[in-house]
Amino acid sequence: MSSSNLIRWSGLAAVIAGGLFIIVALIDLFVLVSDQNFTSSGLLFRSAVSGIAGALVVLGLIGLYTSRSEATGIPGLISVLMISVGTVMVAQGFIWPALLTDLGWILFGATCLRARVYPRIAVLLIIISAVVVGVFSHLISALIVGGPGGILAYTGIGASIILYVAVAWLGLLLFARREGRTNPARPTRMR
């Protein structure tokens, strides 16, 4: 399999990861709205979906970075490493790396915006939603554990959904790209 095909398939991984993380956010929203705690089976399902989505988002990020690595350079690599390490650590049950992940998404978006390699709207959505999620993530955790939340919890969950819609959008662009249409050695600017 050529590297171009691997990059395309990593785009599909990003699309699926975005969809799965949206499902996780909707589960969180349901728990918040219904004012009920997770059952053990519900928590197991949420954890399984979240773990699969985390693995797929790391694979997707590899393709999103490598397809545009010349344009995004070292900052792009650092952002992908921050997101990957943070995602893996959160999947292992650590809470504080969520901030590392959010900072990674902000850096990834800023790097892609500066390099103009992906649609401006998509990377702006990533930056803005990652800032909102980063600011409210600890508040959301406290509110969900402590009972029904207010507007802050809804805002954080909404921002998380927007973040992963944008990730799925970038993944879809990568997956839809056909071998031979672009030269993988030279980054092309997507608009």
C-alpha positions, 0 to 999 in steps of 0.5 A: 500500500502506498503512503498516499493510500495510508494517508487517505485511510488515516483521513477516514480514521479521523472522520470515524474518531470525530463521529465517535467523540461526538457520540461520547459528547452526546452521552455526556449531554444526555447524562447532564440533561437527565440528571442521572448518573452513569450505570455501569454498562453505560459507563463501560460503553462510553469508555469503550467508545472513547478509547476507540475514538482516541486511538483513531484520532491519533491515527487520523492526526498522523495523516493530517500532519504527514500530508502537510508536514513541510508546510506545518513543520516542527510546530505541527509535529509538536501539536500532534505529539501533544494531542496524541500523548494527552489523548492516550493519557486521558484514555488511561484515566488521567484527567490533567492531560486533557489540558495538554490535549486542548493546548495541542489542538490550539497549536495544531489549528494555529499552525494549520491556519498559519500554513494555510493548508486546510480550510480556514473555517475548519481550523478556526473552529478547532482553535475556538472550540479547543479554547472553550473546551480547555477553559470549561473542561475542569468545570464540566467534570465538576458539574457532571460529577456534582450534579446537574450543570448550568450553561458552562457544562452545555457550552463545553459539551457544545464546543467539544462537538464542534471540535470533533465536527471540524476534525471529521471535516479535515479527515474527510478532506484527506480521505476524499483526496485522490492519489495523483491529484496532488504531489505528496512531496509538495504541500498543497493549500486547501481552501 
